[in-house]
């Protein structure tokens, strides 16, 4: 396998720049997920690594070798697309073996690779079937098997689960995770689904408008987002945001007024904050519960209640129109239209300045 290094990669279509100097190191054997909203540049970055898009500026190295001008077939990569792209008239076996035949691989060696991949992906009973006789998840596994048999240095996945229904998506996601543990292959995976990113990745790259917002392990991004964009994108349901104003700054932290009661002391480093500065408080739904049991209390009207069995999500509209989502027990008795209080402990708060940058948290207040 191999590592992948992007050095100040830029991509422009005419005068429109879509990647603005991306630098990233993917270590040998890592499972790295590019995640972000549609149009953020994640698929473009993947296609550049694959050699399907030309680099406008910067350098791309695979296995220590500069590959800017190297054709896709010579980069040692294999790519799995959103579309299965299987040959409908060929059996599963022939679909998986087709690339090896094209590469003039020895017949015995090709047969060995196909059968090994089929065993790994639990496709052995289906080798003689045609794609039309397979489920969506099985077809996607055939597409993955077609990549495995090539024995690439790097696997690239471009939203491979987006065409599957919810149950198949979960099952195939688990299979991809198991496959990575078994093969220990360098893998770069693109998705807009942050749940896929959290459950699959050893390292997540959060992208927005052609730039990298933050890189880190899933729980690092979850507990320590560097800015409001990452905080709002990572986590489902997403983080709640409450506008506030700094009223005082001292050695213990900040005092913030957020439109409910008297200003509240928050143990964050000042980050250059001054009285009168606008800030945003961030609270994850699982840290916002019904009742006024904690220091920070917010009130509003219940807009909707989602009962999921093990939990309920209570959606609360504050008087200023902003929405909050609180994770409550499955037997929550909250009723639509009722006035309600929800609260959180200050230790669970995140704080962002007017530009969305996270304030430093005092170590003693670090809840993660």
N, C-alpha and C positions, 0 to 999 in steps of 0.2 A: 504494500500500500504506500501512500505518499501524503506529504503535507501540501497545503495550498496556500499561497501567499498573494494577496492583492496589495499593490502599492500605488496609492493615489490614483485609482482607476476612475477615469471620466468617460462619459458617453454622451454624445450629442447627435441629434438628427437635424442637420442643417445648423441653424442658429439656436435651436432649442436643446439645452443641456438637461439630461434626465438623470445622470449620475454625477455627483459633485465631489469627486475626489475621495473614493472609498478605500480605506486601508484596513486590512484584516488578515489575521493568521489563523488557519485551520490546521491543527496538529494531526499527525498520523493517527488514525483510529477514532478521531472525534466524530460525534454526530452533531452537526451544526445546523440550526434551523434559522432561515431568514423569514421574518414575519413582519407584517405591516399591512396597512389598508391598501385597497386596489389603487394602482398607479404610483406606488411608492418607489418602484424600481427594483424590487426583489427578483422578479423573473428576468429582467434585463441583466442583472448581475449574474444570475445563474447561467443564462445563455452566453454571456461573455466567457465564463469559465469553461463552458462546453465548446466554445469556438464557433457558435452559431451567430454571434454578433461581433463585429470588429470593435477594437478598443480605440477610442479617440485619443486618449492620453493615459499614461501610467504603465505599470508593468504587472504581468501575471506570471507567477512561477508555480509549477506543479512538480513535486519531487525535486525541488532545487533547480529546475531547468526553466529558463525563460521561454514561454510558449506563445507570446503575442502573435507570431506569424506561423505557428504550427497548426496544420489542418486538424479538424476535430478527430478524425480517425486515428491520428498519431499521438493524441494526448493521453491515452490510457484511461479514458473515462467511459462510463456507460450512463445513459440517461433514461429515466422513466417519466413519461409525459402524463398529463391529465387525461388525455385520450389513450385508450389501450392500444390502438393502432395495430391490431392483430390482423393477419391475413385470414379472411373468412373461409377460404377454400382449403386451408391447411389444417392439419391436426395440431393439437397442443405440442406434441413432440416436434413436428416440423417447424412450427412457429418459433420454438425455443432454439432449434438447431440452425435456423436459416442464416443467421449472422456468421456462424462458424463455417457453414458451407461456403458463404461468400468470401470468407477469409482463407479458404482452402486449408482448414484445419483437418488433420488426419481423422478419418472416419471413426476409428476406435476411440480416439481421444474425445471427439465431439460427442459420441454416444455416452461416454463415461461422464462428461460434464453435465449433459442434459439430465441424465438419470440421477446424478447427485443433487442437482438443483431441484428436481422434481421431488426428491425425498425430503429435502429441507423445507420446501414449500407445501408439502402434503398434496402434491399433484400427481403422484404416481398412478392412482386409479383412473386418471382422466387423460393420460397421454395420447390416447387414440381418438379422443373426442374433438369435435370442431368447436370453435368459439361460441357458436349459436346455442350449443348444448350446455354452456356454463353459466353460472351466476356472475353478477358484476364483480364480486369479490374474487372469484376464481379467475376471471379474465385479468384482473389487475395483478394477481399472483403470477399469471403466465407472463405478463409484461415484465414483472420484476425478475422472473426466472430467465427471460431472454437477456436481461442485463447481467445476471450472475454468471451465466455460462461464459461470458467474455473474459471473466476474471480481471476486471479493471482495477486500476489503482484508486480510482475515486468514483463513487456512486453519486449521481445527481437525480433528485426527485423534484418535479415541477407540479405541485398540487395534485398528487396522485390519487387522493381520496375524495376529491370534490364531486365526482360523479356518482358516488355511492350513497345509499340511504344511511340513516343514523346508526342502525345496528351494525351494518356491514362496515361502516367507517370505524367504529370502535374495534371490531374484531380484526380488521386489516391493520389498524394502527398497532395493536398488540403484536401482531405477526411481524410487522416491520421492526418493532423494538427487539423482539426475540431474534430476528435475523441479524440485526446489527451486533447483538451480544455474541452470536455464534460466529459470525464472519470477522468481527472486529475491523470492519472496513471503514475507511474515511468516507463520510457521508455528508452531503450538503442537500438540505431539504427546504423547499419553498412552500409556504402556506400563508393564507390570510387568517387562519383559525388559530387563535392563541392557545386553545386547549390542546391542539395537536403539538404546538410548540412546547408547551409546559410538560407534556407527558413523554415526548420523544427525545428532546434535546439534552445533550451534555452542555451545550452552549447555545444561547439564543442571540441573534443579531436583530435588534428592532430597528426597522427602517421607516423613514417618513420623508416624502418629497425628495427622493434621491440622495438622502444622507443617512448615515448611521447615527441613531439617537443614543443607543447604549448596547454594550456587549457584556454578557455574563451568564452564569449558571441560572437556571429557571428560578430558584428560590431567592437568589441574590436580586434579580430584577423585581420579583414580587415584593420582597421586604424592603429593598433599598433602591427604588426608582430614582434616577438622577434628575428627572424632570416630570412635568405634569402629563406630557404625552405618553411616556412609558407607563406611568402610574395608571392612566385611564385605559390603556390598551391591554395591559397584562392583568388578568383577573376576570372572572365571570361569575356573577354579574360584575360590571365594571365598578371602579371606585366612585364613591360619592364625592362631590366637590361643593364646598360652602365658601362663599366670598366673605372676607373679613377685612378689618383695618387695624394696623398696629397702633396701639395707644401709648405704649411705653416700652423701653428697652433697658434691661439691667443685667447684672452678672448671672442671674438665675435663668434668663431667657427673655421671652417676649410676652407682653400682654396684648391680647387680640379681642376686638369687639366684633361680633358676628351676627348682630341683630336680634339676639334673644334675651339676654339678661346683662348683668354687669360684665365688663371685660374679663377674660379668663387668662390666667398665667399658663404659658406653654413652654416647657423646658427645651428650647431649641437655641442653637447658636444664632447670633443676630444676623449673620450673613450680610452685614452692612445695612441692616434694616433701620429705618427711622420712623418716629411717630408720624402717623398720617399716611404711611405707605400701604397700598393695597396688597393683600395676600390671599391665598386660597388654601383652605384646610381640606385635606383629603382623608376620607374614612372608608374603609372597606365594609361591604354589607355585613360580613360575619362579625364585625366589631361594633355594629350599630344594632342595639336591641330595644325591644319595647320597654317602656317604663322610664323612670327618672332615677335609675340606680347609680349613675356615674356622674362625673363632674360636668361634662358637656351635654346639655339637654337641648334638644331641638323639637319644635312642635309643628304640627300641620294636620292636614286632612287626608285620610286614607283614600287613595285613588283606585287601587286595585290590590287584590291579595291572590298570590299564586300558591296553591297548596300542592306540594310535590310528594307528600307522604312523610319522608324523613325530615323535611324542613318546609317552611313557608316563607315566601318573599313578600314583604309588605311594602308597597309603593306609596310614599307619602309626599304630598304636595305642600310645600311651605307657603306661608302667606305671600312671599315675594315671587312665587311661581316656580321656584327651583324644585327639582324632584330628588327624593332620597329613596334608597332601597335598603331595607333592613332585613337581615336573615333571622327568622324567628323559629321556634319549635314547630314541628309539623301540626300540632293541635292549636295553633294560634287562633284566638277568637276575634281578631281584628275584623271590623266590618267596614265596608265601603261607605264613605260619607262621614264616618266618625272622626272626631278630633282625637289626636293621639300624641304622646310624647315618646321620643326615642333618644337614647343616650349612648355615650361612649366614654371610655377612659382616655385621658390625655396621652397615656403611654402608647396608644394605638394610632395617634394622629400622624399624618404627614403634612408638611407645610411647604408651599411653593410661593415664590415671589411673583411680581406682575408679569415677568417674562416666562414664567413656568419653571424656573430652576428651583430644585429642591434646596431647602435650608438644611444646614448641618444639624444633626441631632446630638444632644449631649449624651455621652456614653451611658450614663446611669439611667437615661430614659429610653434606651434602645430596647424595644420590645421584641425584636426579632431574634 
